[in-house]
Amino acid sequence: MTPAHKANPIPNILTSVRLAAGVVMFLLLAGATSGFPFLSAWLSPDDQFAMYRTGFWIFVIAASTDWIDGYLARRWNAETRWGAILDPIADKILVTGAILGVLTSGSVQQIIIPCGLILFREFAVSALRETMAGRINLPVTLAAKWKTTLQMVALGCQLFARNWDGWGLPFDYLPHFQLFSDTLIWLAALITLWTGWQYFSAAQKQMRDL
């Protein structure tokens, strides 16, 4: 008998790390903006900037694994059902954690609407998948993958802008970078809504064909 092929666990490990990193990142971002009432009294501004920078780098590293784990799974023929389930969950936790981290920093009125729209769409599509599980098939589309990439780039820029002081950069460039970051988050929100409509449209079509 030929022994059963055992998939390489590294892609799933990377996905699990990304999921955990999203939670840790959010706690650091929230803590840097007085999210922990008892701890915040002992933090200096330098400590808060350091926590925010650490949260930013965790986000950047975790976001990069979104491409790496998928690439390795395909290259090593190590794609598993568990990985397919875990991957979008890890993405949503990372994106949600980053959005909440940005919103806790204050002075973000101009991006509250796109951030809210992104969250609403993600929760709605997750609910759709859960409700229709086993009845219809909604594979992740290429547009949805690019949507996630754009979300992460936009949120990374927002986190970078929120910690402008901590990077020691001249404030002359901040308004321009902030405008660029805000444009990206609005664009990400529009594409997020569009891909959400695609999923609901595909689900409706499949339900009619049952």
C-alpha positions in Angstrom: 0.0 0.0 0.0 1.2 3.5 -0.8 1.3 5.6 2.3 -1.1 8.5 2.3 0.3 11.8 1.3 0.7 14.2 4.3 0.4 17.9 3.4 3.2 20.2 4.5 1.9 22.0 7.6 3.9 25.2 7.1 1.3 27.1 5.1 -1.4 26.4 7.8 1.1 27.4 10.5 1.7 30.7 8.8 -2.1 31.3 8.5 -2.5 30.5 12.2 0.3 32.9 13.1 -1.4 35.6 11.0 -4.7 35.0 12.9 -3.0 35.3 16.3 -0.9 38.3 15.1 -4.2 40.2 14.2 -5.3 39.9 17.9 -1.9 40.9 19.3 -1.6 43.8 16.9 -5.0 45.1 17.9 -4.1 44.9 21.6 -0.9 46.9 21.1 -2.7 49.6 19.0 -5.5 49.9 21.5 -3.0 49.9 24.4 -1.0 52.7 22.7 -4.0 54.9 22.6 -5.0 54.4 26.3 -7.1 51.3 25.7 -5.9 49.8 29.0 -7.1 52.1 31.7 -4.8 50.8 34.5 -1.7 50.3 32.3 -2.0 53.6 30.3 -1.3 55.7 33.4 2.2 54.2 33.5 3.0 54.6 29.8 5.0 57.6 28.6 4.4 59.1 25.2 7.6 57.3 24.0 6.2 54.0 25.3 2.9 54.6 23.4 4.8 55.4 20.2 6.8 52.3 20.6 3.7 50.1 21.1 2.1 51.7 18.1 5.2 51.1 16.0 5.3 47.5 17.1 1.7 47.0 16.2 2.4 48.5 12.8 5.3 46.1 12.1 3.3 43.1 13.3 0.6 44.2 10.8 3.1 44.5 8.0 4.7 41.1 8.6 1.3 39.4 9.2 -0.1 40.9 6.0 2.8 39.7 4.0 2.1 36.1 5.0 -1.3 36.3 3.3 0.5 35.9 -0.1 3.3 33.6 1.2 1.1 30.9 2.8 -1.0 30.6 -0.4 2.0 30.5 -2.6 3.7 27.8 -0.5 0.4 25.7 -0.3 0.1 25.8 -4.1 3.8 25.2 -4.8 4.0 22.2 -2.3 0.6 20.9 -3.2 -0.3 21.4 0.4 -3.7 23.0 0.1 -6.1 21.6 2.7 -9.7 22.2 3.6 -8.7 23.5 7.0 -6.4 26.0 5.4 -9.1 27.2 3.0 -11.4 27.8 6.0 -8.7 29.4 8.2 -7.3 31.8 5.6 -10.3 34.1 5.1 -10.8 34.1 8.9 -7.2 35.2 9.5 -7.6 37.9 6.9 -10.8 39.3 8.4 -9.3 39.3 11.9 -6.2 41.2 10.7 -8.3 43.7 8.7 -10.8 44.2 11.5 -8.1 44.6 14.1 -6.3 47.2 12.0 -9.5 49.1 11.4 -10.3 49.2 15.1 -6.7 50.1 15.9 -6.9 53.1 13.5 -10.3 54.2 14.8 -9.0 54.2 18.4 -6.3 56.7 17.5 -9.0 59.5 17.1 -9.1 62.3 14.5 -10.2 59.9 11.8 -13.7 61.4 10.9 -12.8 61.4 7.2 -12.5 57.6 7.1 -15.2 56.4 9.6 -17.6 55.7 6.7 -15.2 53.6 4.5 -14.0 51.7 7.6 -17.6 51.0 8.6 -18.5 49.9 5.1 -15.6 47.5 4.9 -16.6 45.9 8.3 -20.3 45.6 7.3 -19.4 43.9 4.0 -17.0 41.5 5.7 -19.5 40.4 8.3 -22.3 40.2 5.7 -20.3 37.9 3.4 -19.2 35.8 6.3 -22.8 35.4 7.4 -23.8 34.5 3.8 -21.1 31.8 3.7 -22.1 30.3 7.0 -25.8 30.4 6.2 -25.4 28.8 2.8 -22.7 26.3 3.7 -23.4 23.0 2.0 -26.1 24.4 -0.2 -24.1 26.7 -2.6 -20.4 27.1 -3.4 -18.8 30.5 -3.2 -15.1 30.2 -4.0 -12.9 33.2 -3.4 -12.6 35.2 -6.5 -9.5 36.9 -7.9 -11.2 40.3 -7.4 -11.7 39.4 -3.7 -8.1 38.5 -3.3 -7.0 41.9 -4.7 -9.6 43.5 -2.5 -7.9 42.1 0.6 -4.5 43.2 -0.7 -5.8 46.8 -1.2 -7.4 46.8 2.2 -4.1 45.8 3.9 -2.1 48.4 1.9 -4.6 51.1 2.7 -4.7 50.2 6.4 -0.9 49.9 6.6 -0.7 53.5 5.3 -3.3 54.7 7.8 -1.3 53.1 10.7 1.9 54.6 9.4 0.3 58.1 9.2 -1.2 57.7 12.7 2.3 57.3 14.1 4.0 60.0 12.1 5.5 61.6 15.2 7.1 58.3 16.2 8.9 57.9 12.9 10.5 61.4 13.3 9.3 62.5 9.9 8.8 66.2 8.9 5.2 67.3 9.3 5.3 69.1 5.9 4.7 65.8 4.2 2.0 64.5 6.5 -1.0 66.2 4.8 0.0 64.8 1.4 0.5 61.3 2.8 -2.7 61.4 4.8 -4.6 62.4 1.6 -3.0 59.5 -0.2 -3.9 57.1 2.7 -7.5 58.4 2.8 -7.9 57.9 -0.9 -6.7 54.3 -0.7 -9.1 53.5 2.1 -12.1 54.9 0.2 -11.0 53.0 -2.9 -10.7 49.8 -0.8 -14.2 50.4 0.6 -15.7 50.7 -2.9 -14.0 47.6 -4.2 -15.0 45.8 -1.0 -18.6 46.6 -1.6 -18.4 45.6 -5.3 -16.9 42.2 -4.5 -19.6 41.8 -1.8 -22.3 42.4 -4.4 -20.6 39.8 -6.6 -20.9 37.2 -3.9 -24.5 37.9 -3.1 -25.4 38.0 -6.8 -23.7 34.6 -7.3 -25.5 33.2 -4.3 -28.8 34.4 -5.5 -28.2 32.8 -9.0 -27.2 29.5 -7.5 -30.3 29.5 -5.2 -32.5 30.0 -8.2 -30.9 27.1 -10.0 -31.4 24.6 -7.1 
